[in-house]
């Protein structure tokens, strides 16, 4: 990971700026995003949108990075310089039940965010179809659009995982 600049939407003003994504600002591999007006946000706590429309999510984190975040949040008095050794000791003191709980939390967060991203993507496609339909409101085009919408929903439904329910 490294520090870089990227077009990012300010979460308060809604304006686009070239923001600096600073590696390790909030701990190991945790970025701080600084805007030109000096506002700094933690992308793990504040949803930030970039020009490529990909929000920064926990799904991009490794499990070890997640554990380190848990350790840092649970022990805010530990200095950054002491954290690597403290984290190793903390990790060694976690029992199996703690690790299973951390794993479940990490996976639940990743799954929840992946579903939210998919819903946003699907909503965008549906909105495009509605826009396309409103451009062609006559009866002949309506049949065409209904058929396209049916094919689209069939495609979406066929991509969903099967369940036993």
C-alpha positions as CSV (number, residue, x, y, z in Angstrom):
1,X,0.0,0.0,0.0
2,X,1.1,3.5,-0.6
3,X,0.1,7.2,-0.4
4,X,-1.6,8.5,-3.5
5,X,-4.1,11.1,-4.8
6,X,-7.5,10.2,-6.2
7,X,-10.7,12.2,-7.2
8,X,-12.9,11.7,-4.2
9,X,-16.3,13.1,-3.2
10,X,-16.2,15.1,0.0
11,X,-18.7,13.3,2.3
12,X,-20.1,16.6,3.8
13,X,-20.0,19.0,0.9
14,X,-20.6,16.5,-1.9
15,X,-18.0,18.2,-4.0
16,X,-15.3,16.3,-5.9
17,X,-11.7,17.0,-5.0
18,X,-8.3,15.6,-5.6
19,X,-7.9,14.0,-2.2
20,X,-4.7,12.4,-0.7
21,X,-5.1,8.9,0.5
22,X,-2.4,8.5,3.2
23,X,-1.3,5.0,4.0
24,X,-1.0,4.0,7.7
25,X,-2.7,7.2,8.8
26,X,-5.1,5.4,11.2
27,X,-2.8,2.4,11.8
28,X,-1.2,-0.3,9.7
29,X,-2.8,-0.3,6.2
30,X,-5.6,2.0,7.3
31,X,-5.8,5.0,5.1
32,X,-6.6,8.6,6.1
33,X,-8.2,10.6,3.3
34,X,-7.2,14.3,3.3
35,X,-9.1,16.9,1.3
36,X,-7.7,20.2,0.2
37,X,-9.5,22.0,3.0
38,X,-7.5,19.8,5.5
39,X,-10.5,17.7,6.5
40,X,-9.4,14.1,7.1
41,X,-11.7,11.1,7.1
42,X,-11.3,7.4,7.9
43,X,-12.8,5.4,4.9
44,X,-13.6,2.6,7.2
45,X,-15.9,4.8,9.2
46,X,-17.1,7.2,6.5
47,X,-18.4,6.1,3.1
48,X,-16.3,7.8,0.5
49,X,-17.0,7.7,-3.2
50,X,-14.3,7.9,-5.8
51,X,-14.5,8.7,-9.5
52,X,-14.4,5.1,-10.5
53,X,-17.6,4.7,-8.4
54,X,-16.0,2.0,-6.2
55,X,-16.5,2.7,-2.5
56,X,-13.7,1.7,-0.2
57,X,-14.8,-1.3,1.8
58,X,-13.7,-3.9,4.3
59,X,-13.8,-6.5,1.6
60,X,-10.5,-5.2,0.3
61,X,-8.9,-5.9,3.7
62,X,-7.2,-9.0,4.7
63,X,-8.3,-10.8,7.9
64,X,-5.0,-10.0,9.6
65,X,-5.6,-6.3,8.9
66,X,-9.1,-6.6,10.3
67,X,-7.7,-8.2,13.5
68,X,-5.1,-5.4,13.8
69,X,-7.9,-2.8,13.5
70,X,-9.9,-4.6,16.3
71,X,-6.7,-4.6,18.5
72,X,-6.1,-0.9,17.9
73,X,-9.7,0.0,18.6
74,X,-9.7,-2.0,21.8
75,X,-6.4,-0.6,23.0
76,X,-6.3,3.1,22.0
77,X,-3.7,4.0,24.6
78,X,-1.0,1.8,22.9
79,X,1.4,4.0,21.0
80,X,1.8,3.4,17.2
81,X,5.5,2.5,17.7
82,X,4.6,-0.1,20.3
83,X,1.6,-1.6,18.3
84,X,3.4,-4.3,16.3
85,X,4.8,-6.0,19.4
86,X,1.5,-5.4,21.3
87,X,-0.5,-6.8,18.4
88,X,1.6,-10.0,18.3
89,X,1.1,-10.5,22.1
90,X,-2.6,-9.6,21.8
91,X,-3.1,-12.1,18.9
92,X,-1.3,-14.8,20.9
93,X,-3.7,-14.3,23.8
94,X,-6.8,-14.8,21.7
95,X,-8.5,-18.2,22.3
96,X,-10.4,-20.2,19.7
97,X,-13.7,-18.7,20.6
98,X,-12.3,-15.1,20.2
99,X,-10.9,-16.0,16.8
100,X,-14.1,-17.6,15.6
101,X,-16.0,-14.4,16.7
102,X,-13.5,-12.2,14.9
103,X,-13.8,-14.3,11.8
104,X,-17.6,-14.2,11.9
105,X,-17.6,-10.4,12.3
106,X,-15.1,-10.0,9.4
107,X,-17.0,-12.2,7.1
108,X,-20.4,-10.7,8.0
109,X,-19.1,-7.2,7.3
110,X,-17.6,-8.3,4.0
111,X,-20.8,-10.1,2.9
112,X,-23.0,-7.2,4.0
113,X,-20.9,-4.7,2.0
114,X,-20.7,-7.0,-1.0
115,X,-24.5,-7.3,-1.0
116,X,-24.9,-3.6,-0.7
117,X,-22.6,-3.0,-3.6
118,X,-24.5,-5.5,-5.7
119,X,-27.8,-3.9,-4.9
120,X,-26.4,-0.5,-5.9
121,X,-25.2,-1.9,-9.2
122,X,-28.5,-3.6,-9.9
123,X,-30.4,-0.5,-9.0
124,X,-28.3,1.5,-11.4
125,X,-29.0,-1.0,-14.2
126,X,-32.8,-0.9,-13.5
127,X,-32.7,2.9,-13.5
128,X,-31.0,2.9,-16.9
129,X,-33.8,0.6,-18.2
130,X,-36.5,2.9,-16.8
131,X,-34.7,5.9,-18.5
132,X,-34.6,4.0,-21.7
133,X,-38.3,3.1,-21.4
134,X,-39.3,6.7,-20.8
135,X,-37.5,7.7,-24.0
136,X,-39.7,5.3,-26.0
137,X,-43.2,5.6,-24.5
138,X,-45.3,4.3,-27.5
139,X,-47.1,1.0,-27.5
140,X,-44.7,-0.9,-29.8
141,X,-41.6,0.1,-27.8
142,X,-43.4,-0.9,-24.6
143,X,-43.5,-4.5,-25.7
144,X,-39.9,-4.3,-26.6
145,X,-39.0,-2.8,-23.2
146,X,-41.1,-5.3,-21.3
147,X,-39.3,-8.2,-23.1
148,X,-35.9,-6.6,-22.4
149,X,-36.8,-6.1,-18.7
150,X,-38.0,-9.8,-18.5
151,X,-34.7,-10.9,-20.0
152,X,-32.8,-8.7,-17.6
153,X,-34.6,-10.0,-14.5
154,X,-34.1,-13.6,-15.7
155,X,-30.4,-12.9,-16.0
156,X,-30.3,-11.4,-12.5
157,X,-32.3,-14.2,-11.0
158,X,-30.2,-16.9,-12.7
159,X,-27.0,-15.4,-11.2
160,X,-28.3,-15.6,-7.6
161,X,-27.1,-18.5,-5.5
162,X,-29.7,-21.3,-5.1
163,X,-31.0,-21.9,-1.6
164,X,-32.8,-24.8,0.1
165,X,-35.8,-22.6,1.1
